[in-house]
C-alpha cells in the first residue's frame, strides 16, 4: 500500500501554486513528516501540531478522501 506521503508527491512541481501543491512541497521538505504512514490519525495529528498554513488541515482532509478512494 502506498503511503500518504507518496500519494502527495503527485502534487509537487505545479507551475501555478495551489493549496495542494503548497502542502505537497511542505511535506517533501519536512524531514520529520511520517513518510511511511497510511494512518489518518498519525498524519492528521502531525499536521495539527505542525500546521504549515491556515488551510492545510482542510486541504489534507479533502486529499485524504481521494487517497483512500484511489488506493
ROMI-19512 format. One line per 8 residues: number of its first residue (from 1); their letters; for each residue x negated, y, z of C-alpha. Coordinates in Angstrom, 2 decimals. Layout:
N
NUM	A	X Y Z; ... .
This chain:
71
1	XXXXXXXX	0.00 0.00 0.00; -1.26 3.46 -0.95; -1.86 5.87 1.93; -0.10 9.23 2.07; -3.50 10.89 1.55; -3.96 9.07 -1.76; -0.41 9.93 -2.81; -1.12 13.63 -2.12 .
9	XXXXXXXX	-4.21 13.70 -4.32; -1.93 13.83 -7.39; -1.06 17.42 -6.40; -4.66 18.69 -6.36; -6.10 20.89 -9.07; -2.94 22.73 -10.10; -3.67 25.72 -12.34; -0.96 27.67 -10.53 .
17	XXXXXXXX	-0.90 27.10 -6.79; 2.27 25.61 -5.34; 3.06 24.70 -1.76; 2.45 21.06 -2.73; -0.97 21.82 -4.22; -1.91 24.01 -1.25; -1.07 21.16 1.14; -2.97 18.66 -1.01 .
25	XXXXXXXX	-6.06 20.88 -1.10; -5.93 21.41 2.65; -5.55 17.65 3.27; -8.51 16.95 0.96; -10.79 19.41 2.78; -9.71 18.47 6.32; -12.17 15.79 7.39; -10.03 14.75 10.37 .
33	XXXXXXXX	-6.82 14.13 8.41; -5.67 10.49 8.89; -6.62 9.46 5.35; -5.66 5.79 5.66; -2.31 6.32 7.33; 1.02 5.12 5.96; 2.83 6.18 9.16; 5.23 9.11 9.06 .
41	XXXXXXXX	4.78 9.70 12.80; 0.99 9.80 12.63; 0.81 12.18 9.66; 3.66 14.37 10.90; 2.15 14.68 14.38; -1.23 15.59 12.88; 0.32 18.30 10.71; 2.34 19.68 13.61 .
49	XXXXXXXX	-0.85 20.11 15.67; -2.95 21.41 12.76; -0.42 23.22 10.58; -2.27 24.78 7.64; 0.52 27.23 6.62; 4.05 28.04 7.73; 5.91 25.98 5.11; 3.65 22.92 5.41 .
57	XXXXXXXX	5.99 20.79 7.54; 8.93 21.30 5.18; 6.72 20.52 2.18; 5.44 17.40 3.94; 8.98 16.19 4.69; 10.02 16.58 1.03; 6.90 14.87 -0.24; 7.17 12.07 2.32 .
65	XXXXXXX	10.62 11.19 0.95; 9.14 10.95 -2.56; 6.17 8.97 -1.24; 8.50 6.40 0.35; 10.76 6.21 -2.71; 7.81 5.56 -5.05; 5.72 3.05 -3.16 .
